[in-house]
Amino acid sequence: MEEKRDIFDDLRVGQPKIGQRTPHAEKVVEVRHEDLPAYCPTPGSSVWNGHPRVYIPLKNKGDEARCIYCSAIFRLVS
């Protein structure tokens, strides 16, 4: 039986293999509910090595997802 997938499955933590050796691969960004929608690069990130803005799919407390460009992990904490 095939497992049901949604459009965000490739962004779930642990899924992407591309970019896991980027400088941000171990970076964890804690996001509060009032900061949604979450996006990367975050404010204060270097402009010279940035990437296009992407929105990070977080809905429920405890959700985690990776940026598709730099592999930074975003976690919804409250």
N, CA, C, O and CB atoms as a CASP TS submission, in Angstrom:
PFRMAT TS
TARGET T0000
AUTHOR 0000-0000-0000
METHOD Language model
MODEL 1
PARENT N/A
ATOM      1  N   MET     1       0.840  -1.171   0.000  1.00  0.00           N
ATOM      2  CA  MET     1       0.000   0.000   0.000  1.00  0.00           C
ATOM      3  C   MET     1       0.888   1.238   0.000  1.00  0.00           C
ATOM      4  O   MET     1       1.793   1.360   0.826  1.00  0.00           O
ATOM      5  CB  MET     1      -0.957  -0.004   1.212  1.00  0.00           C
ATOM      6  N   GLU     2       0.631   2.141  -0.914  1.00  0.00           N
ATOM      7  CA  GLU     2       1.442   3.338  -1.045  1.00  0.00           C
ATOM      8  C   GLU     2       1.065   4.377   0.009  1.00  0.00           C
ATOM      9  O   GLU     2      -0.114   4.625   0.261  1.00  0.00           O
ATOM     10  CB  GLU     2       1.292   3.926  -2.443  1.00  0.00           C
ATOM     11  N   GLU     3       2.098   4.984   0.627  1.00  0.00           N
ATOM     12  CA  GLU     3       1.863   5.993   1.652  1.00  0.00           C
ATOM     13  C   GLU     3       1.367   7.284   0.998  1.00  0.00           C
ATOM     14  O   GLU     3       1.876   7.701  -0.042  1.00  0.00           O
ATOM     15  CB  GLU     3       3.155   6.255   2.473  1.00  0.00           C
ATOM     16  N   LYS     4       0.367   7.907   1.621  1.00  0.00           N
ATOM     17  CA  LYS     4      -0.180   9.150   1.097  1.00  0.00           C
ATOM     18  C   LYS     4       0.830  10.272   1.291  1.00  0.00           C
ATOM     19  O   LYS     4       1.389  10.417   2.378  1.00  0.00           O
ATOM     20  CB  LYS     4      -1.520   9.496   1.783  1.00  0.00           C
ATOM     21  N   ARG     5       1.071  11.067   0.252  1.00  0.00           N
ATOM     22  CA  ARG     5       2.025  12.163   0.290  1.00  0.00           C
ATOM     23  C   ARG     5       1.303  13.476   0.019  1.00  0.00           C
ATOM     24  O   ARG     5       0.245  13.509  -0.609  1.00  0.00           O
ATOM     25  CB  ARG     5       3.159  11.941  -0.733  1.00  0.00           C
ATOM     26  N   ASP     6       1.904  14.557   0.512  1.00  0.00           N
ATOM     27  CA  ASP     6       1.368  15.862   0.156  1.00  0.00           C
ATOM     28  C   ASP     6       2.463  16.680  -0.523  1.00  0.00           C
ATOM     29  O   ASP     6       3.599  16.221  -0.641  1.00  0.00           O
ATOM     30  CB  ASP     6       0.818  16.601   1.408  1.00  0.00           C
ATOM     31  N   ILE     7       2.130  17.864  -0.960  1.00  0.00           N
ATOM     32  CA  ILE     7       3.078  18.652  -1.745  1.00  0.00           C
ATOM     33  C   ILE     7       4.289  19.114  -0.935  1.00  0.00           C
ATOM     34  O   ILE     7       5.285  19.538  -1.521  1.00  0.00           O
ATOM     35  CB  ILE     7       2.379  19.852  -2.328  1.00  0.00           C
ATOM     36  N   PHE     8       4.231  19.043   0.389  1.00  0.00           N
ATOM     37  CA  PHE     8       5.340  19.501   1.211  1.00  0.00           C
ATOM     38  C   PHE     8       6.247  18.370   1.689  1.00  0.00           C
ATOM     39  O   PHE     8       7.181  18.630   2.447  1.00  0.00           O
ATOM     40  CB  PHE     8       4.810  20.247   2.394  1.00  0.00           C
ATOM     41  N   ASP     9       6.012  17.143   1.281  1.00  0.00           N
ATOM     42  CA  ASP     9       6.800  16.013   1.766  1.00  0.00           C
ATOM     43  C   ASP     9       8.295  16.192   1.530  1.00  0.00           C
ATOM     44  O   ASP     9       9.096  15.784   2.371  1.00  0.00           O
ATOM     45  CB  ASP     9       6.334  14.743   1.103  1.00  0.00           C
ATOM     46  N   ASP    10       8.687  16.785   0.422  1.00  0.00           N
ATOM     47  CA  ASP    10      10.107  16.937   0.136  1.00  0.00           C
ATOM     48  C   ASP    10      10.770  17.999   1.003  1.00  0.00           C
ATOM     49  O   ASP    10      11.997  18.092   1.018  1.00  0.00           O
ATOM     50  CB  ASP    10      10.301  17.278  -1.314  1.00  0.00           C
ATOM     51  N   LEU    11       9.994  18.802   1.726  1.00  0.00           N
ATOM     52  CA  LEU    11      10.549  19.838   2.581  1.00  0.00           C
ATOM     53  C   LEU    11      10.657  19.398   4.031  1.00  0.00           C
ATOM     54  O   LEU    11      11.232  20.120   4.846  1.00  0.00           O
ATOM     55  CB  LEU    11       9.712  21.080   2.489  1.00  0.00           C
ATOM     56  N   ARG    12      10.127  18.251   4.368  1.00  0.00           N
ATOM     57  CA  ARG    12      10.165  17.769   5.739  1.00  0.00           C
ATOM     58  C   ARG    12      11.609  17.546   6.179  1.00  0.00           C
ATOM     59  O   ARG    12      12.463  17.185   5.369  1.00  0.00           O
ATOM     60  CB  ARG    12       9.350  16.472   5.880  1.00  0.00           C
ATOM     61  N   VAL    13      11.872  17.757   7.444  1.00  0.00           N
ATOM     62  CA  VAL    13      13.221  17.569   7.970  1.00  0.00           C
ATOM     63  C   VAL    13      13.658  16.134   7.736  1.00  0.00           C
ATOM     64  O   VAL    13      12.903  15.188   7.961  1.00  0.00           O
ATOM     65  CB  VAL    13      13.285  17.920   9.476  1.00  0.00           C
ATOM     66  N   GLY    14      14.875  15.996   7.287  1.00  0.00           N
ATOM     67  CA  GLY    14      15.419  14.668   7.038  1.00  0.00           C
ATOM     68  C   GLY    14      15.203  14.185   5.623  1.00  0.00           C
ATOM     69  O   GLY    14      15.869  13.238   5.205  1.00  0.00           O
ATOM     70  N   GLN    15      14.310  14.784   4.871  1.00  0.00           N
ATOM     71  CA  GLN    15      14.034  14.348   3.524  1.00  0.00           C
ATOM     72  C   GLN    15      15.078  14.790   2.499  1.00  0.00           C
ATOM     73  O   GLN    15      15.624  13.944   1.790  1.00  0.00           O
ATOM     74  CB  GLN    15      12.706  14.847   3.118  1.00  0.00           C
ATOM     75  N   PRO    16      15.376  16.100   2.398  1.00  0.00           N
ATOM     76  CA  PRO    16      16.232  16.519   1.292  1.00  0.00           C
ATOM     77  C   PRO    16      17.672  16.075   1.473  1.00  0.00           C
ATOM     78  O   PRO    16      18.213  16.117   2.579  1.00  0.00           O
ATOM     79  CB  PRO    16      16.181  18.015   1.139  1.00  0.00           C
ATOM     80  N   LYS    17      18.282  15.654   0.391  1.00  0.00           N
ATOM     81  CA  LYS    17      19.688  15.282   0.397  1.00  0.00           C
ATOM     82  C   LYS    17      20.529  16.407  -0.204  1.00  0.00           C
ATOM     83  O   LYS    17      21.682  16.595   0.182  1.00  0.00           O
ATOM     84  CB  LYS    17      19.906  13.968  -0.379  1.00  0.00           C
ATOM     85  N   ILE    18      19.960  17.145  -1.135  1.00  0.00           N
ATOM     86  CA  ILE    18      20.668  18.241  -1.777  1.00  0.00           C
ATOM     87  C   ILE    18      20.858  19.369  -0.769  1.00  0.00           C
ATOM     88  O   ILE    18      19.911  19.761  -0.088  1.00  0.00           O
ATOM     89  CB  ILE    18      19.902  18.742  -3.030  1.00  0.00           C
ATOM     90  N   GLY    19      22.060  19.882  -0.675  1.00  0.00           N
ATOM     91  CA  GLY    19      22.329  21.041   0.155  1.00  0.00           C
ATOM     92  C   GLY    19      22.547  20.760   1.624  1.00  0.00           C
ATOM     93  O   GLY    19      22.672  21.707   2.400  1.00  0.00           O
ATOM     94  N   GLN    20      22.600  19.526   2.045  1.00  0.00           N
ATOM     95  CA  GLN    20      22.759  19.260   3.463  1.00  0.00           C
ATOM     96  C   GLN    20      24.153  19.616   3.963  1.00  0.00           C
ATOM     97  O   GLN    20      24.398  19.606   5.170  1.00  0.00           O
ATOM     98  CB  GLN    20      22.467  17.811   3.749  1.00  0.00           C
ATOM     99  N   ARG    21      25.055  19.926   3.063  1.00  0.00           N
ATOM    100  CA  ARG    21      26.399  20.339   3.480  1.00  0.00           C
ATOM    101  C   ARG    21      26.570  21.846   3.363  1.00  0.00           C
ATOM    102  O   ARG    21      27.697  22.339   3.404  1.00  0.00           O
ATOM    103  CB  ARG    21      27.464  19.626   2.642  1.00  0.00           C
ATOM    104  N   THR    22      25.499  22.572   3.223  1.00  0.00           N
ATOM    105  CA  THR    22      25.582  24.021   3.168  1.00  0.00           C
ATOM    106  C   THR    22      25.874  24.563   4.560  1.00  0.00           C
ATOM    107  O   THR    22      25.658  23.857   5.545  1.00  0.00           O
ATOM    108  CB  THR    22      24.278  24.628   2.603  1.00  0.00           C
ATOM    109  N   PRO    23      26.362  25.809   4.669  1.00  0.00           N
ATOM    110  CA  PRO    23      26.665  26.372   5.987  1.00  0.00           C
ATOM    111  C   PRO    23      25.459  26.391   6.929  1.00  0.00           C
ATOM    112  O   PRO    23      25.625  26.357   8.148  1.00  0.00           O
ATOM    113  CB  PRO    23      27.195  27.773   5.826  1.00  0.00           C
ATOM    114  N   HIS    24      24.262  26.446   6.378  1.00  0.00           N
ATOM    115  CA  HIS    24      23.065  26.537   7.209  1.00  0.00           C
ATOM    116  C   HIS    24      22.415  25.190   7.488  1.00  0.00           C
ATOM    117  O   HIS    24      21.362  25.138   8.125  1.00  0.00           O
ATOM    118  CB  HIS    24      22.069  27.437   6.557  1.00  0.00           C
ATOM    119  N   ALA    25      23.012  24.109   7.031  1.00  0.00           N
ATOM    120  CA  ALA    25      22.381  22.795   7.169  1.00  0.00           C
ATOM    121  C   ALA    25      22.119  22.412   8.614  1.00  0.00           C
ATOM    122  O   ALA    25      21.182  21.662   8.886  1.00  0.00           O
ATOM    123  CB  ALA    25      23.241  21.746   6.526  1.00  0.00           C
ATOM    124  N   GLU    26      22.919  22.904   9.545  1.00  0.00           N
ATOM    125  CA  GLU    26      22.728  22.593  10.955  1.00  0.00           C
ATOM    126  C   GLU    26      21.995  23.717  11.696  1.00  0.00           C
ATOM    127  O   GLU    26      21.718  23.601  12.889  1.00  0.00           O
ATOM    128  CB  GLU    26      24.072  22.329  11.613  1.00  0.00           C
ATOM    129  N   LYS    27      21.689  24.787  10.990  1.00  0.00           N
ATOM    130  CA  LYS    27      21.020  25.939  11.604  1.00  0.00           C
ATOM    131  C   LYS    27      19.559  25.613  11.874  1.00  0.00           C
ATOM    132  O   LYS    27      18.858  25.107  10.997  1.00  0.00           O
ATOM    133  CB  LYS    27      21.131  27.187  10.700  1.00  0.00           C
ATOM    134  N   VAL    28      19.099  25.904  13.094  1.00  0.00           N
ATOM    135  CA  VAL    28      17.691  25.716  13.444  1.00  0.00           C
ATOM    136  C   VAL    28      17.109  27.088  13.770  1.00  0.00           C
ATOM    137  O   VAL    28      17.592  27.786  14.661  1.00  0.00           O
ATOM    138  CB  VAL    28      17.521  24.719  14.656  1.00  0.00           C
ATOM    139  N   VAL    29      16.068  27.460  13.037  1.00  0.00           N
ATOM    140  CA  VAL    29      15.396  28.731  13.256  1.00  0.00           C
ATOM    141  C   VAL    29      14.094  28.436  13.988  1.00  0.00           C
ATOM    142  O   VAL    29      13.216  27.752  13.463  1.00  0.00           O
ATOM    143  CB  VAL    29      15.138  29.492  11.904  1.00  0.00           C
ATOM    144  N   GLU    30      13.977  28.961  15.210  1.00  0.00           N
ATOM    145  CA  GLU    30      12.749  28.758  15.978  1.00  0.00           C
ATOM    146  C   GLU    30      11.764  29.865  15.617  1.00  0.00           C
ATOM    147  O   GLU    30      12.084  31.052  15.688  1.00  0.00           O
ATOM    148  CB  GLU    30      13.037  28.743  17.517  1.00  0.00           C
ATOM    149  N   VAL    31      10.560  29.452  15.230  1.00  0.00           N
ATOM    150  CA  VAL    31       9.531  30.373  14.749  1.00  0.00           C
ATOM    151  C   VAL    31       8.353  30.344  15.714  1.00  0.00           C
ATOM    152  O   VAL    31       7.918  29.275  16.144  1.00  0.00           O
ATOM    153  CB  VAL    31       9.073  30.003  13.305  1.00  0.00           C
ATOM    154  N   ARG    32       7.846  31.511  16.048  1.00  0.00           N
ATOM    155  CA  ARG    32       6.630  31.602  16.873  1.00  0.00           C
ATOM    156  C   ARG    32       5.433  31.773  15.949  1.00  0.00           C
ATOM    157  O   ARG    32       5.570  32.235  14.816  1.00  0.00           O
ATOM    158  CB  ARG    32       6.718  32.791  17.898  1.00  0.00           C
ATOM    159  N   HIS    33       4.272  31.398  16.439  1.00  0.00           N
ATOM    160  CA  HIS    33       3.053  31.456  15.632  1.00  0.00           C
ATOM    161  C   HIS    33       2.799  32.876  15.108  1.00  0.00           C
ATOM    162  O   HIS    33       2.328  33.041  13.983  1.00  0.00           O
ATOM    163  CB  HIS    33       1.847  30.973  16.459  1.00  0.00           C
ATOM    164  N   GLU    34       3.108  33.904  15.917  1.00  0.00           N
ATOM    165  CA  GLU    34       2.876  35.282  15.482  1.00  0.00           C
ATOM    166  C   GLU    34       3.867  35.728  14.404  1.00  0.00           C
ATOM    167  O   GLU    34       3.676  36.782  13.797  1.00  0.00           O
ATOM    168  CB  GLU    34       2.961  36.221  16.674  1.00  0.00           C
ATOM    169  N   ASP    35       4.931  34.939  14.153  1.00  0.00           N
ATOM    170  CA  ASP    35       5.905  35.260  13.106  1.00  0.00           C
ATOM    171  C   ASP    35       5.551  34.632  11.759  1.00  0.00           C
ATOM    172  O   ASP    35       6.238  34.871  10.766  1.00  0.00           O
ATOM    173  CB  ASP    35       7.284  34.803  13.530  1.00  0.00           C
ATOM    174  N   LEU    36       4.493  33.835  11.719  1.00  0.00           N
ATOM    175  CA  LEU    36       4.104  33.188  10.462  1.00  0.00           C
ATOM    176  C   LEU    36       3.562  34.219   9.482  1.00  0.00           C
ATOM    177  O   LEU    36       2.966  35.200   9.927  1.00  0.00           O
ATOM    178  CB  LEU    36       3.052  32.088  10.716  1.00  0.00           C
ATOM    179  N   PRO    37       3.730  34.058   8.203  1.00  0.00           N
ATOM    180  CA  PRO    37       4.384  32.935   7.542  1.00  0.00           C
ATOM    181  C   PRO    37       5.905  33.031   7.668  1.00  0.00           C
ATOM    182  O   PRO    37       6.481  34.115   7.584  1.00  0.00           O
ATOM    183  CB  PRO    37       3.980  32.881   6.066  1.00  0.00           C
ATOM    184  N   ALA    38       6.536  31.890   7.870  1.00  0.00           N
ATOM    185  CA  ALA    38       7.996  31.833   7.974  1.00  0.00           C
ATOM    186  C   ALA    38       8.580  31.816   6.572  1.00  0.00           C
ATOM    187  O   ALA    38       7.997  31.257   5.643  1.00  0.00           O
ATOM    188  CB  ALA    38       8.461  30.582   8.786  1.00  0.00           C
ATOM    189  N   TYR    39       9.739  32.437   6.439  1.00  0.00           N
ATOM    190  CA  TYR    39      10.402  32.449   5.137  1.00  0.00           C
ATOM    191  C   TYR    39      11.913  32.446   5.320  1.00  0.00           C
ATOM    192  O   TYR    39      12.430  32.759   6.392  1.00  0.00           O
ATOM    193  CB  TYR    39       9.963  33.675   4.309  1.00  0.00           C
ATOM    194  N   CYS    40      12.601  32.087   4.254  1.00  0.00           N
ATOM    195  CA  CYS    40      14.050  32.051   4.231  1.00  0.00           C
ATOM    196  C   CYS    40      14.492  32.709   2.930  1.00  0.00           C
ATOM    197  O   CYS    40      13.865  32.469   1.898  1.00  0.00           O
ATOM    198  CB  CYS    40      14.599  30.583   4.357  1.00  0.00           C
ATOM    199  N   PRO    41      15.531  33.518   2.930  1.00  0.00           N
ATOM    200  CA  PRO    41      16.397  33.844   4.033  1.00  0.00           C
ATOM    201  C   PRO    41      15.694  34.718   5.068  1.00  0.00           C
ATOM    202  O   PRO    41      14.776  35.473   4.748  1.00  0.00           O
ATOM    203  CB  PRO    41      17.634  34.531   3.526  1.00  0.00           C
ATOM    204  N   THR    42      16.142  34.598   6.299  1.00  0.00           N
ATOM    205  CA  THR    42      15.549  35.338   7.403  1.00  0.00           C
ATOM    206  C   THR    42      16.099  36.761   7.430  1.00  0.00           C
ATOM    207  O   THR    42      17.160  37.025   6.865  1.00  0.00           O
ATOM    208  CB  THR    42      15.819  34.625   8.745  1.00  0.00           C
ATOM    209  N   PRO    43      15.380  37.685   8.089  1.00  0.00           N
ATOM    210  CA  PRO    43      15.910  39.040   8.220  1.00  0.00           C
ATOM    211  C   PRO    43      17.277  39.000   8.906  1.00  0.00           C
ATOM    212  O   PRO    43      17.477  38.253   9.864  1.00  0.00           O
ATOM    213  CB  PRO    43      14.926  39.938   9.015  1.00  0.00           C
ATOM    214  N   GLY    44      18.193  39.790   8.420  1.00  0.00           N
ATOM    215  CA  GLY    44      19.531  39.808   8.984  1.00  0.00           C
ATOM    216  C   GLY    44      20.494  38.842   8.324  1.00  0.00           C
ATOM    217  O   GLY    44      21.678  38.829   8.662  1.00  0.00           O
ATOM    218  N   SER    45      20.013  38.027   7.385  1.00  0.00           N
ATOM    219  CA  SER    45      20.900  37.114   6.663  1.00  0.00           C
ATOM    220  C   SER    45      21.781  37.910   5.704  1.00  0.00           C
ATOM    221  O   SER    45      21.413  38.997   5.258  1.00  0.00           O
ATOM    222  CB  SER    45      20.081  36.039   5.890  1.00  0.00           C
ATOM    223  N   SER    46      22.939  37.357   5.398  1.00  0.00           N
ATOM    224  CA  SER    46      23.840  38.004   4.451  1.00  0.00           C
ATOM    225  C   SER    46      23.180  38.114   3.088  1.00  0.00           C
ATOM    226  O   SER    46      22.544  37.173   2.613  1.00  0.00           O
ATOM    227  CB  SER    46      25.162  37.230   4.344  1.00  0.00           C
ATOM    228  N   VAL    47      23.337  39.264   2.470  1.00  0.00           N
ATOM    229  CA  VAL    47      22.753  39.472   1.144  1.00  0.00           C
ATOM    230  C   VAL    47      23.650  38.880   0.063  1.00  0.00           C
ATOM    231  O   VAL    47      23.154  38.381  -0.947  1.00  0.00           O
ATOM    232  CB  VAL    47      22.525  40.971   0.882  1.00  0.00           C
ATOM    233  N   TRP    48      24.948  38.928   0.263  1.00  0.00           N
ATOM    234  CA  TRP    48      25.882  38.515  -0.788  1.00  0.00           C
ATOM    235  C   TRP    48      25.780  37.041  -1.146  1.00  0.00           C
ATOM    236  O   TRP    48      26.072  36.665  -2.282  1.00  0.00           O
ATOM    237  CB  TRP    48      27.284  38.819  -0.364  1.00  0.00           C
ATOM    238  N   ASN    49      25.377  36.205  -0.214  1.00  0.00           N
ATOM    239  CA  ASN    49      25.273  34.773  -0.532  1.00  0.00           C
ATOM    240  C   ASN    49      23.846  34.268  -0.361  1.00  0.00           C
ATOM    241  O   ASN    49      23.629  33.087  -0.092  1.00  0.00           O
ATOM    242  CB  ASN    49      26.221  33.958   0.356  1.00  0.00           C
ATOM    243  N   GLY    50      22.885  35.156  -0.515  1.00  0.00           N
ATOM    244  CA  GLY    50      21.488  34.794  -0.312  1.00  0.00           C
ATOM    245  C   GLY    50      20.912  33.983  -1.464  1.00  0.00           C
ATOM    246  O   GLY    50      21.579  33.718  -2.464  1.00  0.00           O
ATOM    247  N   HIS    51      19.684  33.609  -1.294  1.00  0.00           N
ATOM    248  CA  HIS    51      18.942  32.882  -2.327  1.00  0.00           C
ATOM    249  C   HIS    51      17.563  33.502  -2.419  1.00  0.00           C
ATOM    250  O   HIS    51      17.205  34.317  -1.569  1.00  0.00           O
ATOM    251  CB  HIS    51      18.853  31.342  -2.011  1.00  0.00           C
ATOM    252  N   PRO    52      16.777  33.143  -3.423  1.00  0.00           N
ATOM    253  CA  PRO    52      15.420  33.706  -3.521  1.00  0.00           C
ATOM    254  C   PRO    52      14.603  33.389  -2.269  1.00  0.00           C
ATOM    255  O   PRO    52      14.811  32.356  -1.634  1.00  0.00           O
ATOM    256  CB  PRO    52      14.697  33.161  -4.772  1.00  0.00           C
ATOM    257  N   ARG    53      13.685  34.271  -1.921  1.00  0.00           N
ATOM    258  CA  ARG    53      12.835  34.044  -0.750  1.00  0.00           C
ATOM    259  C   ARG    53      11.895  32.874  -1.016  1.00  0.00           C
ATOM    260  O   ARG    53      11.250  32.793  -2.062  1.00  0.00           O
ATOM    261  CB  ARG    53      12.026  35.320  -0.396  1.00  0.00           C
ATOM    262  N   VAL    54      11.838  31.982  -0.051  1.00  0.00           N
ATOM    263  CA  VAL    54      10.901  30.866  -0.101  1.00  0.00           C
ATOM    264  C   VAL    54      10.145  30.827   1.223  1.00  0.00           C
ATOM    265  O   VAL    54      10.711  31.111   2.279  1.00  0.00           O
ATOM    266  CB  VAL    54      11.641  29.509  -0.376  1.00  0.00           C
ATOM    267  N   TYR    55       8.888  30.479   1.159  1.00  0.00           N
ATOM    268  CA  TYR    55       8.070  30.373   2.366  1.00  0.00           C
ATOM    269  C   TYR    55       8.141  28.945   2.887  1.00  0.00           C
ATOM    270  O   TYR    55       8.131  27.982   2.120  1.00  0.00           O
ATOM    271  CB  TYR    55       6.595  30.785   2.084  1.00  0.00           C
ATOM    272  N   ILE    56       8.214  28.832   4.200  1.00  0.00           N
ATOM    273  CA  ILE    56       8.405  27.546   4.863  1.00  0.00           C
ATOM    274  C   ILE    56       7.061  27.079   5.424  1.00  0.00           C
ATOM    275  O   ILE    56       6.435  27.801   6.199  1.00  0.00           O
ATOM    276  CB  ILE    56       9.481  27.649   5.995  1.00  0.00           C
ATOM    277  N   PRO    57       6.611  25.876   5.040  1.00  0.00           N
ATOM    278  CA  PRO    57       5.296  25.389   5.462  1.00  0.00           C
ATOM    279  C   PRO    57       5.275  24.884   6.910  1.00  0.00           C
ATOM    280  O   PRO    57       5.687  23.758   7.187  1.00  0.00           O
ATOM    281  CB  PRO    57       4.848  24.281   4.538  1.00  0.00           C
ATOM    282  N   LEU    58       4.799  25.715   7.813  1.00  0.00           N
ATOM    283  CA  LEU    58       4.643  25.341   9.223  1.00  0.00           C
ATOM    284  C   LEU    58       3.225  25.670   9.646  1.00  0.00           C
ATOM    285  O   LEU    58       2.750  26.777   9.396  1.00  0.00           O
ATOM    286  CB  LEU    58       5.682  26.078  10.133  1.00  0.00           C
ATOM    287  N   LYS    59       2.540  24.734  10.281  1.00  0.00           N
ATOM    288  CA  LYS    59       1.166  24.979  10.722  1.00  0.00           C
ATOM    289  C   LYS    59       0.968  24.733  12.202  1.00  0.00           C
ATOM    290  O   LYS    59       0.339  25.541  12.886  1.00  0.00           O
ATOM    291  CB  LYS    59       0.219  24.117   9.947  1.00  0.00           C
ATOM    292  N   ASN    60       1.493  23.639  12.704  1.00  0.00           N
ATOM    293  CA  ASN    60       1.226  23.224  14.084  1.00  0.00           C
ATOM    294  C   ASN    60       2.491  23.252  14.923  1.00  0.00           C
ATOM    295  O   ASN    60       3.589  23.035  14.410  1.00  0.00           O
ATOM    296  CB  ASN    60       0.614  21.825  14.113  1.00  0.00           C
ATOM    297  N   LYS    61       2.338  23.516  16.200  1.00  0.00           N
ATOM    298  CA  LYS    61       3.473  23.531  17.113  1.00  0.00           C
ATOM    299  C   LYS    61       4.251  22.225  16.987  1.00  0.00           C
ATOM    300  O   LYS    61       3.669  21.140  17.013  1.00  0.00           O
ATOM    301  CB  LYS    61       3.004  23.748  18.572  1.00  0.00           C
ATOM    302  N   GLY    62       5.559  22.337  16.851  1.00  0.00           N
ATOM    303  CA  GLY    62       6.401  21.156  16.686  1.00  0.00           C
ATOM    304  C   GLY    62       6.732  20.829  15.245  1.00  0.00           C
ATOM    305  O   GLY    62       7.640  20.039  14.990  1.00  0.00           O
ATOM    306  N   ASP    63       6.010  21.424  14.281  1.00  0.00           N
ATOM    307  CA  ASP    63       6.307  21.183  12.869  1.00  0.00           C
ATOM    308  C   ASP    63       7.721  21.654  12.549  1.00  0.00           C
ATOM    309  O   ASP    63       8.183  22.662  13.084  1.00  0.00           O
ATOM    310  CB  ASP    63       5.280  21.900  11.961  1.00  0.00           C
ATOM    311  N   GLU    64       8.402  20.924  11.680  1.00  0.00           N
ATOM    312  CA  GLU    64       9.725  21.286  11.205  1.00  0.00           C
ATOM    313  C   GLU    64       9.766  21.122   9.697  1.00  0.00           C
ATOM    314  O   GLU    64       9.136  20.225   9.138  1.00  0.00           O
ATOM    315  CB  GLU    64      10.819  20.429  11.886  1.00  0.00           C
ATOM    316  N   ALA    65      10.524  22.012   9.040  1.00  0.00           N
ATOM    317  CA  ALA    65      10.720  21.917   7.595  1.00  0.00           C
ATOM    318  C   ALA    65      12.054  22.551   7.256  1.00  0.00           C
ATOM    319  O   ALA    65      12.556  23.392   8.002  1.00  0.00           O
ATOM    320  CB  ALA    65       9.557  22.605   6.810  1.00  0.00           C
ATOM    321  N   ARG    66      12.630  22.150   6.131  1.00  0.00           N
ATOM    322  CA  ARG    66      13.914  22.684   5.669  1.00  0.00           C
ATOM    323  C   ARG    66      13.703  23.643   4.512  1.00  0.00           C
ATOM    324  O   ARG    66      12.770  23.507   3.720  1.00  0.00           O
ATOM    325  CB  ARG    66      14.859  21.547   5.248  1.00  0.00           C
ATOM    326  N   CYS    67      14.608  24.626   4.441  1.00  0.00           N
ATOM    327  CA  CYS    67      14.661  25.498   3.272  1.00  0.00           C
ATOM    328  C   CYS    67      15.190  24.668   2.106  1.00  0.00           C
ATOM    329  O   CYS    67      16.162  23.930   2.263  1.00  0.00           O
ATOM    330  CB  CYS    67      15.563  26.767   3.532  1.00  0.00           C
ATOM    331  N   ILE    68      14.564  24.782   0.951  1.00  0.00           N
ATOM    332  CA  ILE    68      14.995  23.990  -0.200  1.00  0.00           C
ATOM    333  C   ILE    68      16.325  24.465  -0.773  1.00  0.00           C
ATOM    334  O   ILE    68      16.973  23.724  -1.511  1.00  0.00           O
ATOM    335  CB  ILE    68      13.938  24.031  -1.278  1.00  0.00           C
ATOM    336  N   TYR    69      16.741  25.677  -0.451  1.00  0.00           N
ATOM    337  CA  TYR    69      18.006  26.198  -0.970  1.00  0.00           C
ATOM    338  C   TYR    69      19.183  25.970  -0.025  1.00  0.00           C
ATOM    339  O   TYR    69      20.205  25.425  -0.442  1.00  0.00           O
ATOM    340  CB  TYR    69      17.869  27.671  -1.250  1.00  0.00           C
ATOM    341  N   CYS    70      19.060  26.373   1.236  1.00  0.00           N
ATOM    342  CA  CYS    70      20.210  26.330   2.140  1.00  0.00           C
ATOM    343  C   CYS    70      20.109  25.244   3.204  1.00  0.00           C
ATOM    344  O   CYS    70      21.053  25.046   3.969  1.00  0.00           O
ATOM    345  CB  CYS    70      20.372  27.660   2.809  1.00  0.00           C
ATOM    346  N   SER    71      19.002  24.548   3.267  1.00  0.00           N
ATOM    347  CA  SER    71      18.766  23.437   4.198  1.00  0.00           C
ATOM    348  C   SER    71      18.639  23.843   5.655  1.00  0.00           C
ATOM    349  O   SER    71      18.687  22.983   6.535  1.00  0.00           O
ATOM    350  CB  SER    71      19.864  22.456   4.078  1.00  0.00           C
ATOM    351  N   ALA    72      18.478  25.134   5.933  1.00  0.00           N
ATOM    352  CA  ALA    72      18.231  25.558   7.311  1.00  0.00           C
ATOM    353  C   ALA    72      16.928  24.910   7.782  1.00  0.00           C
ATOM    354  O   ALA    72      15.981  24.770   7.008  1.00  0.00           O
ATOM    355  CB  ALA    72      18.157  27.127   7.423  1.00  0.00           C
ATOM    356  N   ILE    73      16.887  24.518   9.047  1.00  0.00           N
ATOM    357  CA  ILE    73      15.701  23.889   9.616  1.00  0.00           C
ATOM    358  C   ILE    73      14.871  24.955  10.331  1.00  0.00           C
ATOM    359  O   ILE    73      15.402  25.746  11.110  1.00  0.00           O
ATOM    360  CB  ILE    73      16.093  22.737  10.594  1.00  0.00           C
ATOM    361  N   PHE    74      13.588  24.970  10.066  1.00  0.00           N
ATOM    362  CA  PHE    74      12.654  25.888  10.721  1.00  0.00           C
ATOM    363  C   PHE    74      11.736  25.058  11.597  1.00  0.00           C
ATOM    364  O   PHE    74      11.196  24.043  11.157  1.00  0.00           O
ATOM    365  CB  PHE    74      11.834  26.730   9.676  1.00  0.00           C
ATOM    366  N   ARG    75      11.561  25.488  12.837  1.00  0.00           N
ATOM    367  CA  ARG    75      10.743  24.747  13.806  1.00  0.00           C
ATOM    368  C   ARG    75       9.729  25.702  14.428  1.00  0.00           C
ATOM    369  O   ARG    75      10.095  26.765  14.930  1.00  0.00           O
ATOM    370  CB  ARG    75      11.634  24.085  14.913  1.00  0.00           C
ATOM    371  N   LEU    76       8.449  25.319  14.394  1.00  0.00           N
ATOM    372  CA  LEU    76       7.391  26.117  15.027  1.00  0.00           C
ATOM    373  C   LEU    76       7.351  25.756  16.499  1.00  0.00           C
ATOM    374  O   LEU    76       7.026  24.625  16.860  1.00  0.00           O
ATOM    375  CB  LEU    76       5.993  25.872  14.349  1.00  0.00           C
ATOM    376  N   VAL    77       7.688  26.736  17.365  1.00  0.00           N
ATOM    377  CA  VAL    77       7.809  26.447  18.791  1.00  0.00           C
ATOM    378  C   VAL    77       6.603  26.897  19.603  1.00  0.00           C
ATOM    379  O   VAL    77       6.375  26.382  20.697  1.00  0.00           O
ATOM    380  CB  VAL    77       9.042  27.098  19.334  1.00  0.00           C
ATOM    381  N   SER    78       5.837  27.836  19.098  1.00  0.00           N
ATOM    382  CA  SER    78       4.640  28.263  19.849  1.00  0.00           C
ATOM    383  C   SER    78       3.647  28.940  18.926  1.00  0.00           C
ATOM    384  O   SER    78       2.582  29.366  19.371  1.00  0.00           O
ATOM    385  CB  SER    78       5.022  29.219  20.999  1.00  0.00           C
TER
END
